[in-house]
Amino acid sequence: QVQLVESGGGLVQAGGSLRLSCAASRRTFDGFDGSSMSWFRQAPGKKREFVAGITWSGNTIYYADSVKGRFTISRDNAKNTMYLQMNSLKPEDTAVYYCAKQRTAYDLNYYYGVAESYDLWGQGTQVTVSS
């Protein structure tokens, strides 16, 4: 079974940086190669929200307005890994961050923020930003 594992979370002060990684391990490539990937986050008492998404080729990228200019999403398909570089972190960025694989039936251009369009999720990594 394909699995996504996030890492790189932790506790940082406001203004600091973290780099999250999402490593994909799989026994089958069915429904994985060619898939768009995204980062979501969920803070306590809040709904899960879209953070950033990227197509397989990396040619199309979307960011939530709240992180645009501060976060950078990237992927290295040869390493089966996706990254989220987070700079200028704010306390409101505190959340559990999840990586997710989008179903190939959906187009990232129109479904990037639709959680229901993703069929594989990691376990999440905690990011805490202190003031």
Backbone as JSON Lines, residues from 0, in Angstrom:
{"i":0,"aa":"Q","n":[0.84,-1.18,0.0],"ca":[0.0,0.0,0.0],"c":[0.88,1.24,0.0]}
{"i":1,"aa":"V","n":[0.5,2.24,-0.77],"ca":[1.23,3.5,-0.81],"c":[1.03,4.22,0.52]}
{"i":2,"aa":"Q","n":[2.11,4.78,1.04],"ca":[2.05,5.54,2.27],"c":[2.76,6.87,2.1]}
{"i":3,"aa":"L","n":[2.24,7.89,2.75],"ca":[2.87,9.2,2.79],"c":[3.27,9.5,4.22]}
{"i":4,"aa":"V","n":[4.5,9.92,4.42],"ca":[5.02,10.18,5.75],"c":[5.61,11.58,5.79]}
{"i":5,"aa":"E","n":[5.02,12.44,6.63],"ca":[5.52,13.8,6.8],"c":[6.59,13.83,7.88]}
{"i":6,"aa":"S","n":[7.51,14.76,7.73],"ca":[8.54,14.98,8.73],"c":[9.0,16.43,8.65]}
{"i":7,"aa":"G","n":[9.74,16.86,9.65],"ca":[10.31,18.19,9.65],"c":[9.59,19.2,10.52]}
{"i":8,"aa":"G","n":[8.48,18.8,11.11],"ca":[7.77,19.71,11.98],"c":[8.52,19.93,13.28]}
{"i":9,"aa":"G","n":[8.06,20.89,14.04],"ca":[8.71,21.19,15.3],"c":[8.24,22.51,15.87]}
{"i":10,"aa":"L","n":[8.97,22.97,16.87],"ca":[8.67,24.23,17.54],"c":[9.68,25.29,17.12]}
{"i":11,"aa":"V","n":[9.18,26.4,16.63],"ca":[10.05,27.5,16.22],"c":[9.45,28.81,16.69]}
{"i":12,"aa":"Q","n":[10.3,29.82,16.78],"ca":[9.84,31.15,17.13],"c":[9.28,31.86,15.91]}
{"i":13,"aa":"A","n":[8.4,32.8,16.15],"ca":[7.87,33.6,15.05],"c":[9.01,34.21,14.25]}
{"i":14,"aa":"G","n":[8.87,34.16,12.94],"ca":[9.91,34.66,12.06],"c":[10.89,33.59,11.62]}
{"i":15,"aa":"G","n":[10.83,32.44,12.24],"ca":[11.73,31.35,11.91],"c":[11.26,30.56,10.7]}
{"i":16,"aa":"S","n":[12.0,29.5,10.41],"ca":[11.73,28.69,9.23],"c":[11.73,27.21,9.57]}
{"i":17,"aa":"L","n":[10.97,26.47,8.79],"ca":[10.97,25.02,8.85],"c":[10.83,24.48,7.43]}
{"i":18,"aa":"R","n":[11.35,23.3,7.21],"ca":[11.21,22.64,5.93],"c":[10.56,21.28,6.16]}
{"i":19,"aa":"L","n":[9.35,21.13,5.68],"ca":[8.63,19.88,5.81],"c":[8.89,18.99,4.61]}
{"i":20,"aa":"S","n":[8.93,17.7,4.87],"ca":[9.1,16.71,3.82],"c":[7.95,15.72,3.87]}
{"i":21,"aa":"C","n":[7.57,15.25,2.71],"ca":[6.56,14.21,2.59],"c":[7.13,13.13,1.7]}
{"i":22,"aa":"A","n":[7.47,12.01,2.3],"ca":[8.07,10.91,1.57],"c":[7.02,9.87,1.24]}
{"i":23,"aa":"A","n":[7.01,9.45,0.01],"ca":[6.06,8.45,-0.46],"c":[6.77,7.11,-0.63]}
{"i":24,"aa":"S","n":[6.24,6.11,0.01],"ca":[6.72,4.74,-0.17],"c":[5.55,3.93,-0.71]}
{"i":25,"aa":"R","n":[5.85,3.03,-1.61],"ca":[4.76,2.3,-2.24],"c":[5.21,0.95,-2.78]}
{"i":26,"aa":"R","n":[4.27,0.05,-2.8],"ca":[4.49,-1.26,-3.39],"c":[3.92,-1.3,-4.8]}
{"i":27,"aa":"T","n":[3.06,-0.36,-5.1],"ca":[2.48,-0.24,-6.43],"c":[2.47,1.22,-6.84]}
{"i":28,"aa":"F","n":[2.6,1.46,-8.12],"ca":[2.57,2.81,-8.65],"c":[1.2,3.17,-9.2]}
{"i":29,"aa":"D","n":[0.26,2.27,-9.13],"ca":[-1.08,2.52,-9.64],"c":[-1.7,3.72,-8.96]}
{"i":30,"aa":"G","n":[-2.13,4.67,-9.78],"ca":[-2.79,5.86,-9.26],"c":[-1.87,6.83,-8.54]}
{"i":31,"aa":"F","n":[-0.56,6.63,-8.63],"ca":[0.37,7.51,-7.95],"c":[1.17,8.36,-8.93]}
{"i":32,"aa":"D","n":[1.85,7.71,-9.85],"ca":[2.58,8.47,-10.86],"c":[1.63,9.37,-11.62]}
{"i":33,"aa":"G","n":[2.03,10.61,-11.8],"ca":[1.19,11.58,-12.49],"c":[0.24,12.32,-11.59]}
{"i":34,"aa":"S","n":[0.23,12.0,-10.3],"ca":[-0.7,12.62,-9.37],"c":[-0.2,13.97,-8.87]}
{"i":35,"aa":"S","n":[-1.12,14.89,-8.74],"ca":[-0.82,16.14,-8.06],"c":[-0.75,15.89,-6.56]}
{"i":36,"aa":"M","n":[-0.01,16.74,-5.87],"ca":[0.15,16.61,-4.43],"c":[-0.08,17.96,-3.78]}
{"i":37,"aa":"S","n":[-0.54,17.93,-2.54],"ca":[-0.8,19.17,-1.83],"c":[-0.46,19.03,-0.36]}
{"i":38,"aa":"W","n":[-0.3,20.17,0.26],"ca":[-0.19,20.29,1.71],"c":[-1.46,20.92,2.25]}
{"i":39,"aa":"F","n":[-1.99,20.33,3.3],"ca":[-3.1,20.89,4.06],"c":[-2.65,21.06,5.5]}
{"i":40,"aa":"R","n":[-3.39,21.84,6.24],"ca":[-3.1,21.98,7.66],"c":[-4.39,22.11,8.44]}
{"i":41,"aa":"Q","n":[-4.32,21.73,9.7],"ca":[-5.49,21.82,10.57],"c":[-5.06,22.26,11.96]}
{"i":42,"aa":"A","n":[-5.56,23.4,12.37],"ca":[-5.29,23.92,13.69],"c":[-6.39,23.47,14.65]}
{"i":43,"aa":"P","n":[-6.12,23.46,15.94],"ca":[-7.14,23.05,16.91],"c":[-8.41,23.86,16.76]}
{"i":44,"aa":"G","n":[-9.53,23.18,16.68],"ca":[-10.81,23.84,16.55],"c":[-11.1,24.42,15.19]}
{"i":45,"aa":"K","n":[-10.23,24.18,14.23],"ca":[-10.4,24.72,12.89],"c":[-10.6,23.6,11.87]}
{"i":46,"aa":"K","n":[-11.19,23.95,10.76],"ca":[-11.33,23.01,9.66],"c":[-10.0,22.83,8.95]}
{"i":47,"aa":"R","n":[-9.84,21.69,8.34],"ca":[-8.64,21.46,7.55],"c":[-8.64,22.4,6.35]}
{"i":48,"aa":"E","n":[-7.52,23.06,6.12],"ca":[-7.45,24.03,5.05],"c":[-6.3,23.74,4.11]}
{"i":49,"aa":"F","n":[-6.5,24.09,2.87],"ca":[-5.49,23.93,1.84],"c":[-4.36,24.92,2.06]}
{"i":50,"aa":"V","n":[-3.14,24.46,1.87],"ca":[-1.96,25.31,2.02],"c":[-1.28,25.55,0.68]}
{"i":51,"aa":"A","n":[-0.93,24.47,0.0],"ca":[-0.23,24.57,-1.28],"c":[-0.39,23.28,-2.05]}
{"i":52,"aa":"G","n":[-0.41,23.38,-3.37],"ca":[-0.54,22.21,-4.21],"c":[0.39,22.3,-5.41]}
{"i":53,"aa":"I","n":[0.76,21.14,-5.94],"ca":[1.7,21.09,-7.05],"c":[1.37,19.91,-7.94]}
{"i":54,"aa":"T","n":[1.42,20.11,-9.25],"ca":[1.2,19.02,-10.18],"c":[2.42,18.13,-10.24]}
{"i":55,"aa":"W","n":[2.27,16.98,-10.88],"ca":[3.35,16.01,-10.97],"c":[4.6,16.62,-11.59]}
{"i":56,"aa":"S","n":[4.41,17.38,-12.63],"ca":[5.55,17.99,-13.32],"c":[6.12,19.18,-12.58]}
{"i":57,"aa":"G","n":[5.34,19.75,-11.68],"ca":[5.76,20.95,-10.98],"c":[5.47,22.22,-11.75]}
{"i":58,"aa":"N","n":[4.85,22.1,-12.91],"ca":[4.6,23.26,-13.74],"c":[3.46,24.14,-13.23]}
{"i":59,"aa":"T","n":[2.59,23.56,-12.42],"ca":[1.47,24.31,-11.87],"c":[1.5,24.23,-10.36]}
{"i":60,"aa":"I","n":[1.44,25.38,-9.72],"ca":[1.52,25.48,-8.26],"c":[0.45,26.45,-7.77]}
{"i":61,"aa":"Y","n":[-0.17,26.1,-6.66],"ca":[-1.16,26.97,-6.03],"c":[-0.82,27.14,-4.56]}
{"i":62,"aa":"Y","n":[-1.06,28.34,-4.05],"ca":[-0.86,28.64,-2.65],"c":[-2.1,29.29,-2.07]}
{"i":63,"aa":"A","n":[-2.37,28.98,-0.83],"ca":[-3.38,29.73,-0.1],"c":[-2.88,31.16,0.08]}
{"i":64,"aa":"D","n":[-3.8,32.1,0.06],"ca":[-3.42,33.5,0.2],"c":[-2.65,33.75,1.5]}
{"i":65,"aa":"S","n":[-2.97,33.0,2.53],"ca":[-2.37,33.21,3.83],"c":[-0.89,32.85,3.88]}
{"i":66,"aa":"V","n":[-0.42,32.05,2.93],"ca":[0.97,31.62,2.95],"c":[1.76,32.09,1.74]}
{"i":67,"aa":"K","n":[1.08,32.67,0.78],"ca":[1.74,33.11,-0.44],"c":[2.86,34.11,-0.12]}
{"i":68,"aa":"G","n":[4.01,33.87,-0.71],"ca":[5.16,34.72,-0.47],"c":[6.02,34.27,0.68]}
{"i":69,"aa":"R","n":[5.51,33.37,1.52],"ca":[6.26,32.86,2.66],"c":[6.6,31.38,2.53]}
{"i":70,"aa":"F","n":[5.71,30.63,1.92],"ca":[5.9,29.19,1.77],"c":[6.22,28.85,0.33]}
{"i":71,"aa":"T","n":[7.0,27.79,0.14],"ca":[7.34,27.31,-1.18],"c":[7.17,25.8,-1.24]}
{"i":72,"aa":"I","n":[6.35,25.34,-2.17],"ca":[6.15,23.92,-2.36],"c":[7.01,23.43,-3.51]}
{"i":73,"aa":"S","n":[7.54,22.24,-3.37],"ca":[8.34,21.65,-4.43],"c":[8.27,20.14,-4.31]}
{"i":74,"aa":"R","n":[8.75,19.45,-5.33],"ca":[8.76,17.99,-5.27],"c":[9.93,17.46,-6.07]}
{"i":75,"aa":"D","n":[10.4,16.31,-5.66],"ca":[11.47,15.6,-6.34],"c":[10.93,14.21,-6.61]}
{"i":76,"aa":"N","n":[10.42,14.02,-7.8],"ca":[9.77,12.75,-8.12],"c":[10.75,11.57,-8.1]}
{"i":77,"aa":"A","n":[12.0,11.83,-8.43],"ca":[13.0,10.77,-8.4],"c":[13.19,10.24,-6.99]}
{"i":78,"aa":"K","n":[12.96,11.1,-6.0],"ca":[13.1,10.71,-4.6],"c":[11.75,10.43,-3.95]}
{"i":79,"aa":"N","n":[10.68,10.53,-4.73],"ca":[9.33,10.32,-4.21],"c":[9.07,11.18,-2.98]}
{"i":80,"aa":"T","n":[9.47,12.43,-3.08],"ca":[9.39,13.33,-1.94],"c":[8.85,14.69,-2.36]}
{"i":81,"aa":"M","n":[8.0,15.25,-1.51],"ca":[7.48,16.59,-1.69],"c":[7.92,17.42,-0.49]}
{"i":82,"aa":"Y","n":[8.12,18.7,-0.72],"ca":[8.63,19.58,0.32],"c":[7.75,20.81,0.5]}
{"i":83,"aa":"L","n":[7.83,21.37,1.68],"ca":[7.2,22.66,1.95],"c":[8.18,23.48,2.77]}
{"i":84,"aa":"Q","n":[8.79,24.45,2.13],"ca":[9.68,25.37,2.81],"c":[8.84,26.5,3.39]}
{"i":85,"aa":"M","n":[8.91,26.66,4.69],"ca":[8.1,27.65,5.39],"c":[9.01,28.69,6.01]}
{"i":86,"aa":"N","n":[8.9,29.91,5.55],"ca":[9.68,31.01,6.07],"c":[8.77,32.05,6.72]}
{"i":87,"aa":"S","n":[9.37,32.91,7.5],"ca":[8.63,33.97,8.18],"c":[7.4,33.43,8.89]}
{"i":88,"aa":"L","n":[7.6,32.38,9.63],"ca":[6.48,31.71,10.28],"c":[5.81,32.61,11.32]}
{"i":89,"aa":"K","n":[4.51,32.46,11.4],"ca":[3.69,33.22,12.33],"c":[2.97,32.27,13.28]}
{"i":90,"aa":"P","n":[2.59,32.76,14.45],"ca":[1.85,31.89,15.38],"c":[0.6,31.28,14.75]}
{"i":91,"aa":"E","n":[-0.04,31.99,13.85],"ca":[-1.23,31.47,13.2],"c":[-0.95,30.34,12.22]}
{"i":92,"aa":"D","n":[0.33,30.07,11.95],"ca":[0.7,28.92,11.14],"c":[0.71,27.63,11.95]}
{"i":93,"aa":"T","n":[0.55,27.75,13.25],"ca":[0.55,26.57,14.11],"c":[-0.58,25.63,13.72]}
{"i":94,"aa":"A","n":[-0.24,24.4,13.42],"ca":[-1.22,23.42,12.99],"c":[-0.52,22.09,12.76]}
{"i":95,"aa":"V","n":[-1.32,21.07,12.55],"ca":[-0.79,19.81,12.06],"c":[-0.82,19.89,10.54]}
{"i":96,"aa":"Y","n":[0.3,19.63,9.92],"ca":[0.42,19.72,8.48],"c":[0.38,18.33,7.86]}
{"i":97,"aa":"Y","n":[-0.47,18.18,6.85],"ca":[-0.67,16.91,6.18],"c":[-0.3,17.02,4.71]}
{"i":98,"aa":"C","n":[0.33,16.0,4.18],"ca":[0.5,15.92,2.74],"c":[-0.56,14.97,2.19]}
{"i":99,"aa":"A","n":[-0.94,15.2,0.95],"ca":[-2.01,14.42,0.36],"c":[-1.79,14.25,-1.13]}
{"i":100,"aa":"K","n":[-2.22,13.12,-1.64],"ca":[-2.16,12.81,-3.05],"c":[-3.55,12.96,-3.65]}
{"i":101,"aa":"Q","n":[-3.62,13.67,-4.75],"ca":[-4.9,13.9,-5.39],"c":[-5.24,12.78,-6.35]}
{"i":102,"aa":"R","n":[-6.49,12.42,-6.39],"ca":[-6.95,11.42,-7.34],"c":[-6.74,11.95,-8.76]}
{"i":103,"aa":"T","n":[-6.28,11.07,-9.63],"ca":[-5.95,11.49,-10.98],"c":[-7.18,11.93,-11.78]}
{"i":104,"aa":"A","n":[-8.36,11.59,-11.3],"ca":[-9.58,12.01,-11.98],"c":[-9.84,13.5,-11.82]}
{"i":105,"aa":"Y","n":[-9.14,14.13,-10.89],"ca":[-9.35,15.55,-10.61],"c":[-8.21,16.39,-11.14]}
{"i":106,"aa":"D","n":[-8.57,17.56,-11.58],"ca":[-7.61,18.52,-12.12],"c":[-7.23,19.49,-11.02]}
{"i":107,"aa":"L","n":[-5.95,19.57,-10.72],"ca":[-5.48,20.47,-9.66],"c":[-5.88,21.92,-9.92]}
{"i":108,"aa":"N","n":[-6.0,22.27,-11.18],"ca":[-6.34,23.64,-11.53],"c":[-7.68,24.07,-10.94]}
{"i":109,"aa":"Y","n":[-8.57,23.12,-10.72],"ca":[-9.91,23.44,-10.24],"c":[-10.25,22.79,-8.9]}
{"i":110,"aa":"Y","n":[-9.49,21.79,-8.49],"ca":[-9.82,21.05,-7.28],"c":[-8.72,21.08,-6.23]}
{"i":111,"aa":"Y","n":[-7.78,21.99,-6.35],"ca":[-6.63,22.0,-5.46],"c":[-7.01,22.14,-3.99]}
{"i":112,"aa":"G","n":[-8.07,22.88,-3.71],"ca":[-8.49,23.09,-2.33],"c":[-9.58,22.17,-1.84]}
{"i":113,"aa":"V","n":[-9.97,21.22,-2.65],"ca":[-11.06,20.32,-2.31],"c":[-10.5,19.06,-1.67]}
{"i":114,"aa":"A","n":[-10.63,18.96,-0.37],"ca":[-10.05,17.84,0.36],"c":[-10.58,16.5,-0.12]}
{"i":115,"aa":"E","n":[-11.83,16.49,-0.56],"ca":[-12.46,15.25,-1.0],"c":[-11.86,14.72,-2.29]}
{"i":116,"aa":"S","n":[-11.09,15.52,-3.0],"ca":[-10.47,15.08,-4.23],"c":[-9.16,14.33,-3.99]}
{"i":117,"aa":"Y","n":[-8.72,14.27,-2.75],"ca":[-7.47,13.59,-2.4],"c":[-7.78,12.23,-1.79]}
{"i":118,"aa":"D","n":[-7.05,11.22,-2.22],"ca":[-7.35,9.86,-1.79],"c":[-6.28,9.22,-0.93]}
{"i":119,"aa":"L","n":[-5.23,9.95,-0.62],"ca":[-4.18,9.41,0.24],"c":[-3.6,10.53,1.08]}
{"i":120,"aa":"W","n":[-3.52,10.3,2.37],"ca":[-3.06,11.31,3.32],"c":[-1.98,10.75,4.22]}
{"i":121,"aa":"G","n":[-1.06,11.62,4.6],"ca":[-0.08,11.24,5.59],"c":[-0.64,11.36,6.99]}
{"i":122,"aa":"Q","n":[0.17,11.03,7.97],"ca":[-0.28,11.05,9.36],"c":[-0.21,12.44,9.98]}
{"i":123,"aa":"G","n":[0.49,13.35,9.33],"ca":[0.6,14.71,9.8],"c":[1.85,14.94,10.63]}
{"i":124,"aa":"T","n":[2.33,16.17,10.6],"ca":[3.46,16.58,11.43],"c":[3.11,17.91,12.08]}
{"i":125,"aa":"Q","n":[3.4,18.02,13.37],"ca":[3.01,19.2,14.13],"c":[3.99,20.33,13.91]}
{"i":126,"aa":"V","n":[3.45,21.49,13.6],"ca":[4.23,22.73,13.5],"c":[3.69,23.69,14.54]}
{"i":127,"aa":"T","n":[4.55,24.13,15.43],"ca":[4.15,25.07,16.46],"c":[5.05,26.3,16.39]}
{"i":128,"aa":"V","n":[4.44,27.46,16.27],"ca":[5.17,28.71,16.16],"c":[4.85,29.55,17.38]}
{"i":129,"aa":"S","n":[5.85,29.84,18.17],"ca":[5.67,30.61,19.38],"c":[5.86,32.09,19.09]}
{"i":130,"aa":"S","n":[5.22,32.92,19.9],"ca":[5.34,34.37,19.75],"c":[6.44,34.93,20.62]}
